[in-house]
Amino acid sequence: MAEHLNDLAAFLAVARAGGFREAARVGGVGASSLSEALRRLEARLGVRLLHRSTRSVVPTEAGARLLERLGPALSEVEAALDVVNGFRDRPVGTLRLNVPASAARLVLPSLVPPFLAAYPDILLELVVDESFVDILAAGCDAGIRYEERLEQDMVAIPIGPRRQRMATAASPAYLKAHGRPSHPRDLLRHACLRGRFASGSIPAWEFQRRAEVVIVEPTGPLIVRISGGLDLAVDAAVAGCGVIHLFEDWLKPQLDSGALEPVLEAWWRPFTGPFLYYPGRRHLPAPLRAFVDFVQAHRAES
């Protein structure tokens, strides 16, 4: 029975991820073991469940029908098994969170160490991802996103600061050589250091002063992948390569030290802080329940 459930779980993971490699990456298992599990399952059922090609994996008609029924069923099995956690002194298990780089950098450092100290039997796994993502299909229990990026039909609770701003800054040397912008549109004549999402899109820079909103799409000598490359962009700004536009808290050390100077501060746009979001299940997995309670208690104390 256990092997059958494992094989079904492997099929579900591969079908949701759209491939063996991605399912293996998300689940932290070998692609070959997933392939073997699927081979066993198809042999046992006597029907092909997935169409495989070099580029993608797509469910067959039989696979699609099984997928419709299997997801909720396995979720119920996991929930039933997790009920046992309620009888332990401390919850046990893995908690997978899908978070943007800003949350990993600015929100979680104050939460993760005390949470791990309070729940030493929980393994916390962070997936840093800037894209819109189905957290369940990605094999995660919950995610952190900003309000405009929250998935529909999810429970959302505040986490981290409730008001943040995007800051614009440049080094003293850059401003001395190129002048200080007095209006956001002046940035179109400056070297700007930008970020690109994994989807390929480069976000515009948004500014607001009272009721006036200005959106610009500047150019410059450096584009980095949002998440992994942002620290490089900050270093480039400090070195005088151009103007940077990033979370105020991310740039705070450089602004406080004088390595960067504020630019257009009257136009820095405020926005609502991030949310922890998760499916509205009747019974949350014990590690997720513990984290939700911990976040709420931390907010009440702060």
C-alpha positions in Angstrom: 0.0 0.0 0.0 2.8 2.4 0.9 4.6 1.8 -2.4 1.3 2.4 -4.3 0.8 5.7 -2.5 4.4 6.7 -3.2 4.0 5.9 -6.9 0.7 7.9 -7.1 2.4 10.8 -5.3 5.2 10.7 -7.9 2.7 10.8 -10.8 1.0 13.7 -9.2 4.3 15.6 -8.7 5.4 15.0 -12.3 2.1 15.9 -13.8 1.8 19.1 -11.9 5.4 20.2 -12.5 5.2 19.3 -16.2 8.4 17.3 -16.2 10.6 14.9 -14.3 13.4 17.4 -13.7 11.2 20.1 -12.3 9.3 17.7 -10.1 12.6 16.3 -8.8 13.9 19.8 -8.1 10.8 20.8 -6.2 10.5 17.5 -4.3 14.2 17.1 -3.6 14.3 13.6 -5.1 16.0 12.0 -8.1 14.4 12.3 -11.5 15.3 8.6 -12.1 13.3 7.5 -9.0 10.3 9.4 -10.2 10.6 7.8 -13.7 10.8 4.4 -12.1 7.8 5.1 -9.9 5.7 6.1 -12.9 6.8 3.1 -14.9 5.6 0.8 -12.0 2.3 2.7 -11.8 1.6 2.5 -15.5 2.5 -1.2 -15.6 0.2 -1.9 -12.6 -2.7 0.0 -14.1 -2.1 -1.2 -17.7 -2.6 2.2 -19.2 -0.3 5.1 -20.2 -0.7 8.1 -17.9 1.7 10.6 -19.4 2.8 11.6 -22.9 6.6 12.2 -22.7 8.7 14.2 -25.1 12.1 15.9 -24.9 10.4 19.2 -24.0 7.4 18.4 -21.9 5.3 15.9 -20.1 1.5 16.0 -20.6 -1.2 13.8 -19.1 -3.0 11.4 -21.4 -6.8 11.4 -21.2 -6.6 8.6 -18.6 -3.9 10.5 -16.7 -6.0 13.7 -16.7 -8.9 11.8 -15.2 -6.7 10.3 -12.6 -5.2 13.7 -11.8 -8.6 15.2 -11.2 -9.4 12.7 -8.5 -6.0 12.1 -7.1 -5.0 15.5 -5.9 -7.8 16.0 -3.4 -7.6 12.3 -2.3 -3.8 12.5 -1.5 -4.3 15.8 0.2 -6.9 14.1 2.5 -4.5 11.2 3.1 -1.7 13.7 4.1 -4.1 15.6 6.3 -5.3 12.4 8.0 -1.7 11.3 8.7 -0.8 14.8 10.0 -3.5 14.5 12.6 -1.1 12.4 14.5 1.1 15.4 14.9 -1.5 16.8 17.3 -0.5 14.2 19.8 3.1 15.1 19.8 4.7 17.5 22.2 6.1 19.4 19.2 5.0 19.3 15.6 7.2 17.3 13.2 7.6 17.6 9.4 8.7 19.8 6.5 7.3 23.2 5.8 8.0 24.5 2.3 7.5 28.2 1.6 7.6 29.9 -1.8 8.9 33.5 -1.3 10.3 36.4 -3.3 13.8 37.6 -2.7 12.6 40.7 -0.9 10.9 38.5 1.8 13.9 36.2 2.1 16.1 39.3 2.6 13.8 41.7 4.6 11.1 39.7 6.3 12.2 36.2 7.2 15.5 37.0 9.0 13.7 38.2 12.1 11.3 35.2 12.0 13.2 32.1 10.9 15.8 31.8 13.7 13.3 32.1 16.6 10.8 29.8 14.7 13.4 27.1 14.3 14.4 27.4 17.9 10.8 27.0 19.0 10.2 24.1 16.6 13.4 22.1 16.3 11.6 19.1 14.7 10.4 21.1 11.7 12.5 21.3 8.6 11.9 24.7 6.9 12.6 24.7 3.1 12.6 28.0 1.3 12.0 28.3 -2.5 13.0 31.8 -3.7 10.8 32.6 -6.7 9.6 35.9 -8.1 7.1 34.5 -10.6 3.3 34.1 -10.2 3.1 30.5 -8.9 0.5 27.9 -7.9 2.0 27.0 -4.6 0.4 23.6 -4.5 1.5 22.7 -8.0 5.0 23.8 -7.0 5.0 21.4 -4.0 4.8 24.2 -1.4 2.6 24.6 1.7 2.4 28.4 1.7 3.9 31.4 0.0 4.7 35.1 0.7 3.6 37.6 -1.9 2.4 41.2 -2.1 -1.3 42.0 -2.4 -1.4 42.3 -6.2 0.2 38.9 -6.6 -1.8 36.9 -4.2 -3.4 33.8 -5.6 -7.2 33.7 -5.6 -9.2 31.7 -2.9 -6.3 31.7 -0.5 -6.2 32.7 3.2 -3.8 35.6 3.6 -2.3 37.1 6.8 0.0 40.0 7.2 3.7 39.2 7.6 6.5 41.7 8.0 6.2 45.5 7.8 2.8 46.8 6.8 4.1 49.8 4.9 7.2 49.8 2.6 8.6 52.1 0.0 10.6 51.7 -3.2 13.7 53.9 -2.9 15.8 55.4 -5.7 19.5 56.1 -5.0 22.9 56.7 -6.6 26.5 57.1 -5.3 27.9 60.5 -4.5 30.4 60.1 -7.3 27.7 59.3 -9.9 25.6 62.3 -8.9 28.6 64.6 -9.0 29.5 63.4 -12.5 26.0 63.3 -14.0 23.8 65.6 -11.9 20.9 64.9 -9.6 17.4 64.1 -11.2 14.7 66.5 -10.0 11.8 64.7 -11.6 11.2 61.0 -12.4 11.3 61.6 -16.1 14.8 63.0 -15.7 15.9 59.3 -15.2 15.4 58.7 -18.9 18.6 60.6 -19.4 20.5 58.7 -16.7 22.2 55.3 -16.5 19.8 53.1 -14.6 20.4 49.6 -13.1 17.4 47.4 -13.6 16.0 44.0 -12.9 14.3 41.4 -15.0 11.8 38.7 -13.8 12.3 35.1 -14.8 9.4 35.6 -17.3 11.6 38.0 -19.2 9.7 41.2 -18.2 11.5 44.2 -16.9 9.3 46.2 -14.4 8.9 49.9 -14.9 9.8 52.2 -12.1 6.8 53.8 -10.4 6.8 57.1 -8.5 4.1 59.0 -6.6 4.0 62.5 -5.1 0.6 63.2 -3.6 -2.0 62.4 -6.3 0.5 62.4 -9.2 1.8 59.0 -10.4 4.7 58.8 -12.9 5.8 55.6 -14.5 9.1 55.5 -16.4 11.0 52.8 -18.2 14.7 53.9 -18.0 17.7 52.3 -19.7 21.2 51.7 -18.5 24.3 49.5 -18.6 23.2 46.7 -16.3 20.2 44.3 -16.1 20.1 41.6 -13.4 17.8 38.7 -12.7 15.5 39.8 -9.9 16.3 37.8 -6.8 19.8 36.4 -7.3 21.3 39.5 -9.0 20.0 42.3 -6.9 23.0 42.5 -4.6 25.2 42.9 -7.7 23.1 45.8 -8.8 23.5 47.4 -5.4 27.3 46.9 -5.6 27.3 48.5 -9.0 25.3 51.5 -7.8 27.8 52.0 -4.9 30.6 51.8 -7.5 29.1 54.7 -9.4 27.6 52.7 -12.4 24.2 54.3 -12.2 20.9 54.8 -10.4 19.2 52.0 -8.6 15.5 51.6 -7.7 14.8 49.0 -5.0 13.2 48.4 -1.6 14.1 51.1 0.9 14.9 48.6 3.6 17.2 46.7 1.1 19.2 49.9 0.5 19.1 51.2 4.1 22.7 50.1 5.0 24.1 51.9 2.0 21.9 55.0 2.6 22.9 55.1 6.3 26.6 54.8 5.5 26.5 57.4 2.8 27.6 54.9 0.1 24.4 55.8 -1.7 22.4 59.0 -1.6 18.6 59.3 -1.8 17.3 60.5 -5.2 13.8 61.8 -5.8 12.9 60.9 -2.2 9.7 63.0 -2.3 8.5 60.6 -5.1 9.2 57.3 -3.3 6.0 55.3 -3.6 4.6 53.6 -0.5 2.8 50.2 -0.7 1.3 47.6 1.5 3.6 45.0 3.0 3.6 41.3 2.2 1.2 38.5 3.2 1.7 34.9 4.1 -0.9 33.0 2.1 -2.0 29.3 2.0 -5.0 27.2 1.0 -8.0 27.5 3.2 -8.1 23.9 4.3 -10.1 22.7 7.3 -7.0 21.0 8.7 -3.6 22.7 8.1 -0.5 20.5 8.2 1.0 20.8 11.6 4.3 22.6 10.5 2.2 25.2 8.6 -0.2 25.6 11.5 2.8 26.2 13.8 4.2 28.8 11.5 0.9 30.6 11.0 0.5 30.8 14.8 4.1 31.9 15.2 3.7 34.7 12.7 0.5 35.9 14.3 2.0 35.9 17.8 5.1 37.7 16.5 2.9 40.5 15.0 0.9 40.8 18.3 4.1 41.3 20.2 5.6 43.9 17.8 
